[in-house]
Amino acid sequence: MRRTLGQYRSATEPRLSSTAGKGSLLAIKLIVVGFALGLCVVSTRSTLWPIATWPMYHARTPEVPPPLVTVTQLRVIQRDGERDLLRPTDLMPAPWDAASKKLIELAFSPGPKQDRFRDHLTFLAEQALGGADVVEVEELDRTWRVDAYATPPLDLSDPVRETVRGRYVTDPRRLPGVAQ
């Protein structure tokens, strides 16, 4: 016996036979009920949780930033009176920022070659400022209060403390933008 289009519910969805439809529907119902019962059992006993357990997340506590953070910066004063703040990463790019920190340390600590370090630091500051004529350089320790739950966590325009660790005036005979 041949079926015609009128015997189906629609042209794209043929009617299933009664035994095949009931069997697959029963299987889907059993899967959903088993999943729901499994969730109920798992939520009451954490040891039965198959995917993740609390010790997995509890292994490391999140790091909370310190309440205060201190950074060393340079305050550069130009001949026209303009003041700029420079970080060690402004003097040299990221792979050499440790070298610029060491240069700042050597330029402000007493030693036999302190003048050479100061000349080189002044040269790098002038290059970072686009060839400015630098007359004075100060080493600052600037401290900010950190609020981990605020956005941003610290306000760079409002330091809590600013300490001048060292200061030097460049040689007036020195040519701007030329390392001695």
N, C-alpha and C positions, 0 to 999 in steps of 0.2 A: 504494500500500500504506500502510495506516494503522498508526502505531505505538501501542502501548499503554504504560501506565505501567511495566510490567515490563521493557521493553526499555531503560530509563534506569537509571543507577546510583542516583539518588534522585529524588524528585519535584521538588526545586529545582535540581538540577544535571544538565542534559541532556548526553548524550555528544556530543563534538565529532566531526566527520568526520575521518578519518585525515589528509587533506592539510592542512586548516586547523589542526589541533592541532599537527602536526609543524612547520609553518611558523612559527607564533607562538612555540613552544618554542625553536626554533632561533634566532630573532631575540633572545629574552631571553638565551639562552646567549651569543650573540655580544656583546651589550651588556655583560654581566657580565665576560666575559673581556677585552674592550677596556678597560673601566674599571680592572680589576686591573692589566693591563699598563701603562696610563697612569699609575697610581699608582707603579708600580715605576720607570718612566722619570723621572717628576717627582721622586721622592725622591733620585735620583742626580744630577740636574742642577737647581740652584736657579733657573737662568735660564728654565727651561721651566714653572715654577710659574704657573698661569694666574690664581690668585686674589690672592695677596699675596706680596710679596718681602721679604727682610730689610731693605733700605733703607727700606721703608715704615715698619717698626717702629723702625728705628735712627735715624730722623731727629731724635728728641728724647730726650735722656737723662732718666731720672726724677730729680726733685728730692729731695735728701736734706736733712732739716731740720738746722739748725745744732746743734752739741752743747750750746749753752747758749742760753736765751731769757730776756730781761729784760722785765718789765712794770712800769709805774708804777701804784701803787695808793695809796689813802688809808687810814690807820688813824685811825679816829674813836673818841675816848674820851668816854664819856658821864659825866654827873654822878655816877651810881651806881657808876662804875668799870668798866662793861662796855666791852669793846673790840670794834670791828667793822672789817672790811676792806671797802672799797668800790672798785669799778673805775669808770673814767670812764663806762662804759655804764650803770652803776647810777644815776648822777646825772641823765643825760639819755638818752632812747632813741636807737636806732641812727642815724637821720638826723642827729642833733645831737651825736653823741659826739665829733666833732672840736672842736666848740665847748666841750664840757666839758673836753677835754684842754687847750685854750688857756686856759680859766678857771683850771685848776689851775696851769698855767705862770705866769700873771699873778699869782695869789694868793701864790705863793712866790718871786717875783722882785721885787727892790726897784723901786719906781716911785712916781709921785705918787698913783695911785689904788689902791694896794695894799690899803688898809683896805676899800674898797668891794668889791673882788674877793673878799677874805676873808669879808666878811659874806655875799655872795651864795653863795660856796662852802659856808659853814656852813649857810645856809638850805637849799640843795639836799641836803646830807648829812642834815639833820634830816628833810626830806621823804622821802628814800629810806629812812630808818630808822623811818618811821611817827610822826614828831613827837617824836623823842627829844631830850633836852636835852644838846647837844654842848658840851663845855668845852675840848677840845683836838683839833687836827687835825694829822696828820703825813703828809708826802709820802714814800712809800717806793719804792725800786727793788728789786724782788724778782726773783731769778734762780733758774732751775731747770735741772737737767740733763735733756736730752732723749735718750731711747732710742727710736729709730724702730721697733725691732722688738718693743718691749714694749707691753702693753695695760693701761692707758693709757700713752701715750708719756712723760708726765711726772707726777710725784707732787706735786700742789698743796699737800699738807700738809707737805712737807719741802723748803723752798727751800734751795738751796746757799748763797746769800748774800742778806742783807737790809740795805740801806743806807738810812738816814734822810737824805733830801735837804733837808728843811725841816720846821719845826714852828712852830705858833703857838697861842696860848691865846686863846679867845674873850673878848670883853668881858663881865665879870660883870654889868654893868648891862643887857646885851642881853636882850630877852625871847625865850624859845625859840620857834622856829617863825615868827618875824616877821623879814622882811628889812628892814634899816635903810636 
